[in-house]
Amino acid sequence: MAFKRVLVISDLHCGSRVGLTPSDYDQPVLFEHDLKWGLQREEQWNWFSNKVKYLRDDHCFDLLIVVGDCVDGPSNRANGRDVIWPQPEAQVQMATRVIEYIRAKEVVMVDGTTYHVANAERAVANNVNARLEGHAFPIINGVQFDVKHKIGSSSVPHGRHTPLSKAIIWNQLHSEIAEDQPNADIILRGHVHYHIGVSCVAKRRIVHAWTCPALQGLGSEYGDRECEGTVDYGLMHFDINDDGSWSQQTHLLFAESHKAQSTVCCV
């Protein structure tokens, strides 16, 4: 059976010391305490580029969905200490390089967090001839997607499913009462850098919602100091058959460079 392959990536944060960094954009490691970040960027890029090539060689990407935060921005919260390419033009070029490497027939992007992206994602979209929207509703072989970057989080693990359930209900209300959104089969959100999913029955059909894994690894200065919780590094892909049936797979990197190291102290 013929099918369309959809690749989903989110939260690249190009320019960050732990963001997705094409090898020809990496910076030389000048100080010993930066060696960890250099090794992490290399491991992340090698995994990403090999995974994309493996999936692309199996079947071309008919659609790429980018769920926001292509670039990291100037890192004002950390006074620029955890970016290796603070220049907006360089970050745009890096994100452009990533999307061009994927070689999808069509690209749909949604706006990321203004703090990070400002106008950079518009420049990236122009470079790759992508459609950029705040809230996108692509449909492939009859399967309706609902894609937006931002979603709420929770400081407790068991509370993290609630925002996805809320997104499903809001889509149902928009579709059935306000009649201003399509009735979604698959809901995708970014922003939170962890990967969880919720499925529920709505109007005698199953609706699935996920937060997407990120392509920025653990180790941003703001995240280290201010956030609790795990980071899931990876991407998702969907194969959608001509009859509307589909399958989904999540690909995650469990990197040695993402592991914290104990410090031996003498007392």
C-alpha positions, -999 to 999 in steps of 0.1 A, spaced: 0 0 0 13 34 -9 19 59 19 32 94 27 60 98 52 59 127 76 89 137 97 83 158 129 110 178 146 108 204 174 129 227 195 162 226 175 175 257 194 203 262 168 230 284 183 227 270 218 257 252 232 234 221 234 213 228 204 213 209 171 245 220 154 256 209 119 292 197 120 305 225 98 289 251 122 304 237 154 329 258 173 364 246 183 366 237 220 390 263 235 386 255 272 385 222 291 353 230 308 336 233 274 347 199 262 315 183 274 293 206 253 315 200 222 312 162 226 275 165 232 269 186 201 289 161 180 270 131 194 236 148 188 244 158 152 258 125 143 227 107 157 203 131 140 220 131 106 222 93 106 186 88 117 173 112 90 194 95 63 182 60 74 145 71 73 150 90 40 167 61 23 138 39 32 112 64 19 114 100 9 99 126 33 67 139 18 62 164 45 83 179 73 66 195 103 87 218 124 71 225 157 88 258 166 120 271 183 143 266 153 169 289 169 179 297 204 182 335 201 207 357 221 202 338 254 195 370 273 185 350 305 221 338 307 237 369 292 247 349 262 269 325 281 253 293 267 252 302 230 280 294 206 265 313 177 248 344 191 244 361 157 208 358 144 220 354 108 242 324 118 214 307 137 191 312 107 217 296 84 221 267 108 184 260 110 182 263 72 210 238 68 191 213 90 159 216 71 177 214 37 195 183 49 162 165 55 151 171 18 113 170 24 90 177 -5 70 201 16 77 219 48 52 233 74 65 253 103 48 269 133 60 299 153 81 292 183 86 312 215 91 349 208 119 351 234 139 327 213 130 332 177 118 368 172 117 371 134 142 343 127 117 316 118 102 338 91 137 341 76 142 303 78 108 297 62 117 320 33 150 302 28 133 267 26 101 278 9 81 267 39 46 276 51 49 293 85 18 296 107 11 302 144 -13 273 145 -12 249 115 -37 222 104 -20 201 77 -40 172 63 -23 141 47 -43 113 31 -73 124 51 -55 124 85 -60 158 101 -31 173 122 -33 201 147 1 216 153 12 244 176 44 251 195 34 262 230 17 241 256 15 242 294 38 220 316 37 208 351 62 205 379 48 170 389 52 141 365 16 130 367 3 164 358 20 166 325 -7 147 306 -34 173 316 -24 200 291 -26 175 262 -60 164 274 -70 200 275 -57 205 239 -79 177 227 -110 191 244 -103 226 230 -100 212 195 -133 194 199 -150 226 212 -135 247 183 -146 221 158 -181 212 171 -193 244 187 -173 274 173 -168 256 140 -136 274 134 -111 245 134 -108 212 117 -116 181 138 -81 168 145 -69 132 145 -34 140 157 -24 169 179 13 179 182 29 203 206 65 214 214 81 237 239 83 214 269 112 192 257 97 160 270 78 133 251 44 121 263 12 111 247 -25 109 254 -52 91 235 -89 93 241 -122 86 224 -140 116 210 -172 113 189 -166 75 184 -131 80 171 -97 80 188 -78 113 190 -40 111 197 -20 140 212 18 142 218 44 166 231 73 162 207 108 153 218 133 181 215 165 185 194 182 206 221 199 184 247 200 187 284 225 214 295 212 250 288 221 273 316 185 284 322 173 248 322 200 237 346 192 264 371 155 269 368 138 237 356 130 203 370 124 172 349 139 151 321 147 161 285 137 137 257 160 141 227 147 129 194 122 131 166 90 114 154 78 101 120 44 90 107 36 68 77 1 76 65 -15 52 40 -37 61 11 -67 47 29 -61 70 60 -47 43 83 -13 53 98 15 43 120 38 64 142 73 59 156 93 79 180 131 79 178 151 89 209 188 94 216 200 81 250 234 98 249 264 92 271 270 130 268 236 137 284 245 120 316 255 140 346 289 132 362 296 128 399 323 151 413 348 135 436 355 158 466 381 155 493 369 163 528 
